[in-house]
Amino acid sequence: MKTEQVEKAWQQLTPKHQAIVLEAVDILLREQEANGKLNKAQETRKRNEQKRRERYERENAEREATADALRLVRDHPDSTPAQILDAIKMIKEMK
């Protein structure tokens, strides 16, 4: 609607009806704001869940890499008995 038409229609309303319209507009604006906050909260939860998933995957990959390195030390023919024993202990601690 054109601004002039809205202004004309507004002036034709009684003060009681103007108050009702203003209250309805206020309610709609508050609902929109609340929905925006909910959407922001949902987005935040989604980002946090993604970060947790990425951290879990990264930590899991680090554990696997560490375990592989310890197995290499344990199985390497040039490893000393102390190194082999330490590698075995560390592997068991990881489980």
trRosetta pair geometry for C-beta under 8 A, 3 or more apart (Angstrom, degrees):
i j d omega theta_ij theta_ji phi_ij phi_ji
1 5 4.8 -116 180 82 104 125
1 6 5.2 120 111 -55 125 93
2 5 4.7 92 60 5 84 104
2 6 7.1 -153 93 -5 44 86
3 6 5.7 -56 -149 37 33 111
3 7 6.2 34 154 -20 67 107
4 7 5.7 -55 -147 37 30 112
4 8 6.3 31 155 -20 65 107
5 8 5.7 -54 -146 36 30 111
5 9 6.3 28 155 -16 65 107
6 9 5.8 -56 -146 39 30 109
6 10 6.1 34 153 -24 65 107
7 10 5.6 -53 -146 33 29 114
7 11 6.5 26 157 -17 63 107
8 11 6.0 -58 -151 36 29 109
8 12 6.7 28 151 -21 62 107
9 12 5.7 -58 -153 32 34 113
9 13 7.2 41 150 -29 63 97
10 13 6.0 -50 -163 18 36 113
10 18 6.9 70 -168 -112 80 104
10 21 8.0 -138 -123 84 83 161
13 17 4.1 -127 -170 92 104 118
13 18 4.9 135 108 -59 125 78
13 21 6.8 -26 -163 -8 170 137
14 17 4.8 91 52 11 77 101
14 18 7.0 -135 95 -7 39 87
15 18 5.4 -51 -144 35 34 116
15 19 6.4 39 155 -23 65 101
16 19 5.8 -53 -155 31 30 112
16 20 6.7 30 148 -19 63 104
17 20 5.4 -48 -148 34 38 114
17 21 6.4 39 153 -19 66 102
18 21 5.7 -53 -149 36 32 111
18 22 6.3 32 153 -18 65 107
19 22 5.7 -54 -146 38 31 111
19 23 6.3 32 154 -20 65 106
20 23 5.8 -55 -148 36 29 111
20 24 6.4 30 153 -19 64 106
21 24 5.7 -55 -149 36 31 112
21 25 6.3 31 154 -18 66 105
22 25 5.7 -53 -147 37 31 111
22 26 6.3 35 152 -22 64 106
23 26 5.6 -53 -149 35 32 115
23 27 6.5 34 152 -20 64 103
24 27 5.7 -52 -149 34 32 112
24 28 6.4 32 153 -17 64 105
25 28 5.7 -54 -149 37 32 112
25 29 6.3 32 153 -19 66 106
26 29 5.8 -55 -147 36 30 111
26 30 6.4 29 154 -18 64 105
27 30 5.8 -56 -149 37 30 110
27 31 6.4 31 153 -19 65 106
28 31 5.7 -55 -149 36 31 112
28 32 6.4 32 154 -19 65 105
29 32 5.7 -53 -148 36 32 111
29 33 6.3 33 153 -19 65 106
30 33 5.6 -54 -147 37 32 112
30 34 6.2 33 153 -20 66 105
31 34 5.6 -53 -145 37 32 111
31 35 6.3 32 154 -18 65 105
32 35 5.7 -53 -147 37 31 111
32 36 6.4 35 151 -22 63 104
33 36 5.6 -53 -151 34 32 114
33 37 6.5 31 151 -18 64 103
34 37 5.6 -53 -150 35 34 111
34 38 6.4 36 150 -20 66 103
35 38 5.5 -50 -147 36 35 113
35 39 6.3 37 153 -20 65 103
36 39 5.6 -52 -149 35 31 112
36 40 6.4 33 151 -19 64 104
37 40 5.5 -51 -148 36 34 112
37 41 6.3 35 152 -20 66 104
38 41 5.6 -54 -148 37 33 111
38 42 6.2 34 153 -19 66 105
39 42 5.6 -52 -146 37 32 112
39 43 6.3 35 153 -20 65 104
40 43 5.6 -53 -148 36 31 113
40 44 6.3 34 151 -21 64 104
41 44 5.6 -51 -148 34 32 113
41 45 6.4 33 153 -18 65 103
42 45 5.7 -51 -147 36 32 110
42 46 6.3 34 153 -21 64 107
43 46 5.6 -55 -148 36 31 114
43 47 6.3 31 154 -18 66 104
44 47 5.8 -54 -147 37 31 109
44 48 6.2 29 154 -18 65 107
45 48 5.7 -56 -146 38 30 111
45 49 6.2 32 155 -20 65 106
46 49 5.8 -54 -147 35 28 111
46 50 6.5 30 153 -19 62 106
47 50 5.7 -56 -151 36 31 113
47 51 6.4 31 152 -19 66 105
48 51 5.6 -53 -148 36 33 111
48 52 6.4 35 152 -20 65 104
49 52 5.6 -51 -148 35 32 113
49 53 6.3 35 152 -20 64 105
50 53 5.6 -53 -148 36 31 113
50 54 6.3 30 154 -17 65 106
51 54 5.7 -54 -146 38 31 111
51 55 6.2 32 154 -20 65 106
52 55 5.7 -55 -146 37 29 111
52 56 6.2 32 154 -21 64 106
53 56 5.7 -54 -148 35 29 112
53 57 6.4 27 154 -16 64 107
54 57 5.8 -56 -148 38 31 110
54 58 6.2 31 154 -19 66 108
55 58 5.7 -55 -145 38 30 111
55 59 6.1 27 157 -16 66 108
56 59 5.9 -57 -144 40 27 107
56 60 6.1 28 156 -20 64 110
57 60 5.7 -55 -144 37 28 113
57 61 6.3 29 155 -19 64 106
58 61 5.8 -56 -149 36 29 110
58 62 6.4 30 151 -19 64 106
59 62 5.5 -52 -148 36 33 113
59 63 6.4 36 152 -21 65 102
60 63 5.7 -50 -149 33 32 112
60 64 6.5 32 152 -17 64 105
61 64 5.7 -53 -148 37 32 112
61 65 6.3 33 153 -20 65 106
62 65 5.7 -54 -146 37 31 111
62 66 6.3 32 154 -20 65 106
63 66 5.7 -55 -148 37 30 111
63 67 6.2 29 154 -18 65 107
63 94 6.5 148 -161 -164 99 120
64 67 5.7 -55 -146 38 30 110
64 68 6.3 32 154 -20 65 106
65 68 5.7 -52 -147 36 31 113
65 69 6.4 32 153 -19 64 105
66 69 5.7 -55 -150 36 31 111
66 70 6.4 29 153 -17 65 106
66 90 8.0 -109 157 150 107 120
66 94 7.0 176 103 -103 118 147
67 70 5.7 -55 -147 38 32 110
67 71 6.4 34 153 -20 65 104
67 91 6.3 90 -138 -125 81 84
67 94 5.9 -161 -84 110 100 163
68 71 5.7 -54 -148 35 31 111
68 72 6.5 35 151 -22 64 102
69 72 5.6 -51 -153 31 33 114
69 73 6.7 33 150 -17 64 102
70 73 5.6 -50 -150 35 36 111
70 74 6.2 38 151 -21 67 106
70 87 4.5 159 -169 -158 83 89
70 90 5.3 -140 -122 89 144 118
70 91 5.1 179 122 -66 140 92
70 94 7.8 177 24 -7 158 143
71 74 5.4 -52 -144 38 33 115
71 75 6.0 14 161 -5 68 113
71 87 7.5 158 -72 169 21 123
71 91 7.0 87 -67 -96 72 135
72 75 6.2 -67 -139 48 25 97
72 76 5.9 39 159 -45 65 105
73 76 5.9 -43 -140 12 26 116
73 79 5.5 113 178 -105 64 140
73 83 5.7 -117 174 159 110 106
73 84 7.2 -170 135 -95 82 47
73 86 7.9 -50 130 82 140 94
73 87 4.3 -173 91 -87 114 143
74 79 6.9 -104 -118 72 12 171
74 84 5.4 91 -135 -142 58 73
74 87 4.1 -152 -63 110 86 138
74 88 6.0 107 -114 -60 123 74
74 91 7.1 -12 -45 -27 146 140
75 79 7.9 87 62 9 21 137
76 79 4.5 104 73 -27 95 104
79 83 4.4 -126 -169 90 95 125
79 84 5.1 116 124 -58 124 85
79 87 7.4 -26 -168 -6 152 141
80 83 4.7 97 53 6 77 102
80 84 7.0 -141 94 -5 41 86
81 84 5.6 -53 -145 37 33 113
81 85 6.2 35 156 -20 66 106
82 85 5.7 -53 -146 37 30 111
82 86 6.3 30 154 -18 64 106
83 86 5.7 -53 -146 38 30 111
83 87 6.2 32 154 -21 64 107
84 87 5.7 -56 -149 36 29 112
84 88 6.4 30 153 -19 65 106
85 88 5.8 -53 -148 36 31 111
85 89 6.4 32 154 -19 64 105
86 89 5.7 -54 -148 36 31 112
86 90 6.3 28 155 -17 65 108
87 90 5.8 -57 -147 38 29 109
87 91 6.3 33 154 -22 65 105
88 91 5.7 -53 -147 33 30 112
88 92 6.5 28 155 -16 64 106
89 92 5.9 -59 -151 38 30 109
89 93 6.3 31 152 -21 65 107
90 93 5.5 -52 -146 35 34 114
90 94 6.5 38 153 -25 64 103
91 94 5.8 -56 -156 29 31 113
91 95 7.1 31 150 -24 62 102
92 95 5.9 -53 -157 25 37 112
